[in-house]
């Protein structure tokens, strides 16, 4: 456990150093988050007018129209997030290969892959919606086995598709081929069964807690100011961690696909980022 935490901390320090060279990379998560929020607000207004929100968060059965609305919002939000993640990974790839990327470079890369990104968004949204429906059904019926099965399926999907965006960006292949390629890279590099040996999620919690310190301090003087600082701190922490995660994913892809160690990284960190699971 402590070795994993130490490894994650080393990775974070390297990604932070890279981010200092290209602070504009944070713009991509900003665009992604702001666009997703705006789209969700617009969709919520439409869904509320049709009564879908009441059924979604209530006990009533969902209608076919509700499922169509859910699929639409899943697709649009997935497309936006994948598009800007692709731009982030594309720009990060330029940096770890020794270049000096700009926001325009990242957006240009994403735009050149827009049809493939749309295809992957359809697949990702469909799988995400199915998993959500199965999860809700299992939870409502108190089916513990079903909940476990859905969780295992979601984890397997996440690992299988881990490298999809880097593959889309670098190799410019279709979404189905990207899924196959992602799975192949994981298997060839780390083995048939692997588990993550690093944790950006844990580090994200740590960064969030650190960001909350000023909010807690100033809240003693002014609760309103403390609330503002808490919101800004939480958003800033999420943006930084998301950006560093994109940088690391680009470096991991470079190692898995090309057996190259990105500038600033160490072979051991990349090699040991996953380990065999038993």
C-alpha positions as CSV (number, residue, x, y, z in Angstrom):
1,X,0.0,0.0,0.0
2,X,2.7,2.5,1.0
3,X,4.7,1.6,-2.0
4,X,1.7,2.4,-4.2
5,X,1.2,5.7,-2.4
6,X,4.9,6.6,-2.9
7,X,4.7,5.6,-6.6
8,X,1.6,7.8,-7.1
9,X,3.3,10.7,-5.3
10,X,6.4,10.4,-7.6
11,X,4.1,10.3,-10.7
12,X,2.2,13.4,-9.5
13,X,5.4,15.3,-9.0
14,X,6.6,14.5,-12.5
15,X,3.2,15.4,-14.0
16,X,3.1,18.6,-12.0
17,X,6.6,19.6,-13.3
18,X,5.3,19.0,-16.9
19,X,2.2,21.0,-16.2
20,X,4.3,23.9,-15.0
21,X,5.8,24.0,-18.5
22,X,2.4,24.0,-20.2
23,X,-0.1,25.5,-17.8
24,X,-2.5,26.1,-20.7
25,X,-3.2,22.3,-20.6
26,X,-5.6,23.1,-17.8
27,X,-7.8,24.9,-20.3
28,X,-9.0,21.6,-21.8
29,X,-10.7,20.3,-18.5
30,X,-12.1,23.9,-18.1
31,X,-13.7,23.7,-21.5
32,X,-14.9,20.2,-20.9
33,X,-16.5,20.9,-17.5
34,X,-18.1,24.2,-18.5
35,X,-19.5,22.7,-21.7
36,X,-20.9,19.6,-19.9
37,X,-22.5,21.7,-17.2
38,X,-24.2,24.0,-19.7
39,X,-25.4,21.1,-21.8
40,X,-26.8,19.3,-18.7
41,X,-28.6,22.5,-17.6
42,X,-30.3,22.9,-21.0
43,X,-31.2,19.2,-21.1
44,X,-32.5,19.3,-17.5
45,X,-34.9,22.1,-18.5
46,X,-36.2,20.0,-21.4
47,X,-36.4,16.8,-19.4
48,X,-38.2,18.6,-16.6
49,X,-40.8,20.0,-19.0
50,X,-41.5,16.5,-20.2
51,X,-41.7,15.1,-16.7
52,X,-38.6,12.9,-17.2
53,X,-36.7,14.2,-14.2
54,X,-39.6,13.4,-11.9
55,X,-39.7,9.9,-13.1
56,X,-35.9,9.6,-13.2
57,X,-35.4,10.6,-9.5
58,X,-38.8,9.2,-8.3
59,X,-40.3,5.7,-8.1
60,X,-42.2,5.8,-11.4
61,X,-41.2,3.6,-14.3
62,X,-39.2,5.3,-17.1
63,X,-40.9,5.6,-20.5
64,X,-39.3,5.0,-23.9
65,X,-39.0,8.7,-24.3
66,X,-37.1,8.9,-21.0
67,X,-34.6,6.4,-22.2
68,X,-34.1,8.3,-25.5
69,X,-33.5,11.5,-23.6
70,X,-31.0,9.7,-21.3
71,X,-29.1,8.3,-24.3
72,X,-29.0,11.7,-25.9
73,X,-27.6,13.4,-22.8
74,X,-25.1,10.6,-22.3
75,X,-23.9,10.8,-25.9
76,X,-23.6,14.6,-25.9
77,X,-21.8,14.8,-22.6
78,X,-19.6,11.9,-23.5
79,X,-18.7,13.5,-26.8
80,X,-17.7,16.8,-25.1
81,X,-15.6,15.1,-22.5
82,X,-13.9,12.8,-25.0
83,X,-13.3,15.6,-27.4
84,X,-11.5,17.8,-24.8
85,X,-9.7,14.8,-23.3
86,X,-8.4,14.0,-26.8
87,X,-7.2,17.5,-27.1
88,X,-5.5,17.3,-23.7
89,X,-3.8,13.9,-24.5
90,X,-2.8,15.2,-28.0
91,X,-1.2,18.3,-26.5
92,X,0.4,16.3,-23.7
93,X,1.8,13.9,-26.2
94,X,3.5,16.8,-28.0
95,X,5.1,17.9,-24.7
96,X,6.4,14.5,-23.6
97,X,7.9,14.0,-27.1
98,X,9.9,17.2,-26.6
99,X,7.6,19.7,-28.3
100,X,5.9,22.9,-27.0
101,X,2.2,22.5,-27.5
102,X,-0.5,25.2,-27.5
103,X,-4.2,25.0,-26.9
104,X,-4.7,25.4,-30.6
105,X,-2.5,22.4,-31.2
106,X,-4.7,20.2,-28.9
107,X,-7.9,21.4,-30.4
108,X,-6.6,20.9,-33.9
109,X,-5.7,17.3,-33.1
110,X,-9.2,16.7,-31.6
111,X,-11.0,18.2,-34.6
112,X,-9.0,16.0,-36.9
113,X,-10.5,13.0,-35.1
114,X,-14.0,14.3,-34.6
115,X,-15.8,11.5,-36.5
116,X,-13.9,8.8,-34.6
117,X,-14.5,10.7,-31.3
118,X,-18.3,10.7,-32.1
119,X,-18.2,6.9,-32.8
120,X,-16.4,6.3,-29.5
121,X,-18.9,8.6,-27.7
122,X,-21.8,6.5,-29.0
123,X,-20.2,3.3,-27.7
124,X,-19.2,4.9,-24.4
125,X,-22.6,6.5,-23.8
126,X,-24.4,3.3,-24.6
127,X,-22.3,1.1,-22.3
128,X,-22.5,3.8,-19.6
129,X,-26.3,4.0,-19.8
130,X,-26.7,0.2,-19.8
131,X,-24.5,-0.1,-16.7
132,X,-26.4,2.7,-15.0
133,X,-29.8,1.0,-15.7
134,X,-28.5,-2.3,-14.5
135,X,-27.0,-0.7,-11.4
136,X,-30.3,1.1,-10.6
137,X,-32.3,-2.0,-11.1
138,X,-30.0,-4.1,-8.8
139,X,-30.1,-1.4,-6.2
140,X,-33.9,-1.0,-6.2
141,X,-34.4,-4.8,-5.9
142,X,-31.6,-5.1,-3.2
143,X,-29.8,-7.5,-5.5
144,X,-26.4,-7.5,-3.9
145,X,-25.0,-10.1,-6.4
146,X,-26.3,-8.0,-9.3
147,X,-24.6,-4.9,-7.8
148,X,-21.3,-6.7,-7.5
149,X,-21.6,-8.0,-11.1
150,X,-22.3,-4.5,-12.4
151,X,-19.3,-3.1,-10.5
152,X,-17.0,-5.9,-11.9
153,X,-18.3,-5.2,-15.4
154,X,-17.7,-1.5,-15.0
155,X,-14.2,-2.0,-13.8
156,X,-13.4,-4.4,-16.6
157,X,-14.8,-1.9,-19.1
158,X,-12.7,0.9,-17.6
159,X,-9.5,-1.2,-17.8
160,X,-10.2,-2.5,-21.3
161,X,-10.8,1.0,-22.6
162,X,-8.0,2.7,-20.7
163,X,-5.9,3.5,-23.7
164,X,-8.7,4.2,-26.2
165,X,-8.3,8.0,-26.3
166,X,-4.5,7.9,-26.8
167,X,-5.0,5.3,-29.5
168,X,-7.6,7.5,-31.2
169,X,-5.3,10.5,-31.0
170,X,-2.0,8.9,-32.1
171,X,-3.0,5.9,-34.3
172,X,-6.1,7.5,-35.8
173,X,-8.1,4.2,-36.0
174,X,-11.8,3.6,-35.5
175,X,-13.5,3.2,-32.1
176,X,-13.8,-0.6,-32.3
177,X,-10.2,-1.0,-33.3
178,X,-9.2,1.4,-30.6
179,X,-10.9,-0.8,-28.0
180,X,-9.1,-3.9,-29.3
181,X,-5.8,-2.0,-29.4
182,X,-6.2,-0.6,-25.9
183,X,-6.9,-4.1,-24.5
184,X,-3.9,-5.5,-26.5
185,X,-1.5,-2.8,-25.1
186,X,-2.5,-3.6,-21.5
187,X,-2.2,-7.4,-22.1
188,X,1.1,-7.1,-24.0
189,X,2.7,-4.7,-21.5
190,X,1.4,-5.9,-18.1
191,X,-0.3,-9.2,-18.6
192,X,-3.7,-10.8,-18.9
193,X,-5.0,-9.7,-15.5
194,X,-3.7,-6.4,-14.1
195,X,-4.7,-4.0,-11.3
196,X,-3.8,-0.4,-11.0
197,X,-0.7,0.2,-8.9
198,X,-1.2,3.9,-8.7
199,X,-4.1,6.1,-7.6
200,X,-4.9,9.5,-9.0
201,X,-8.3,9.2,-7.2
202,X,-6.5,9.0,-3.8
203,X,-4.2,11.8,-4.8
204,X,-7.3,13.8,-5.9
205,X,-8.8,13.5,-2.5
206,X,-5.5,14.7,-0.9
207,X,-5.3,17.7,-3.3
208,X,-9.0,18.5,-2.6
209,X,-8.4,18.4,1.2
210,X,-5.4,20.7,0.9
211,X,-7.4,23.1,-1.3
212,X,-10.1,23.2,1.5
213,X,-7.6,24.5,4.1
214,X,-7.9,28.2,3.1
215,X,-11.7,27.9,2.9
216,X,-11.9,26.5,6.4
217,X,-9.6,29.2,7.8
218,X,-11.4,32.1,6.2
219,X,-14.8,30.6,7.0
220,X,-14.1,31.4,10.6
221,X,-14.1,35.1,9.7
222,X,-16.6,35.0,6.9
223,X,-18.8,32.0,6.1
224,X,-19.6,33.4,2.6
225,X,-16.0,33.9,1.8
226,X,-15.2,30.4,3.0
227,X,-17.9,29.0,0.8
228,X,-16.5,30.8,-2.3
229,X,-13.0,29.6,-1.5
230,X,-14.2,26.1,-1.0
231,X,-15.9,26.1,-4.4
232,X,-13.0,27.6,-6.2
233,X,-10.6,25.3,-4.4
234,X,-12.6,22.2,-5.2
235,X,-12.8,23.2,-8.9
236,X,-9.1,24.0,-9.1
237,X,-8.2,20.7,-7.5
238,X,-10.3,18.8,-10.0
239,X,-8.9,20.6,-12.9
240,X,-5.3,20.1,-11.9
241,X,-5.8,16.4,-11.1
242,X,-7.7,15.8,-14.4
243,X,-4.9,17.5,-16.4
244,X,-2.1,15.5,-14.7
245,X,-4.1,12.3,-15.2
246,X,-4.2,13.1,-19.0
247,X,-0.4,13.8,-19.0
248,X,0.3,10.5,-17.3
249,X,-2.0,8.5,-19.6
250,X,-0.1,10.0,-22.6
251,X,3.2,8.9,-21.0
252,X,1.8,5.4,-20.2
253,X,0.6,5.0,-23.8
254,X,4.1,6.0,-25.1
255,X,5.7,3.3,-22.9
256,X,3.1,0.6,-23.8
257,X,2.9,1.3,-27.5
258,X,6.4,2.4,-28.4
259,X,8.5,1.2,-25.4
260,X,9.7,4.7,-24.9
261,X,10.1,6.5,-21.6
262,X,8.7,10.1,-21.8
263,X,10.9,13.0,-20.7
264,X,10.9,13.3,-17.0
265,X,9.6,9.8,-16.2
266,X,11.4,6.7,-15.1
267,X,11.1,3.3,-16.5
268,X,10.3,1.7,-13.2
269,X,7.3,4.1,-12.6
270,X,5.8,3.3,-15.9
271,X,6.6,-0.4,-15.8
272,X,5.2,-0.8,-12.2
273,X,2.1,1.3,-12.8
274,X,0.2,-1.9,-13.2
275,X,0.7,-5.3,-11.5
276,X,-0.6,-8.8,-12.0
277,X,-3.8,-9.6,-10.1
278,X,-4.4,-13.0,-8.6
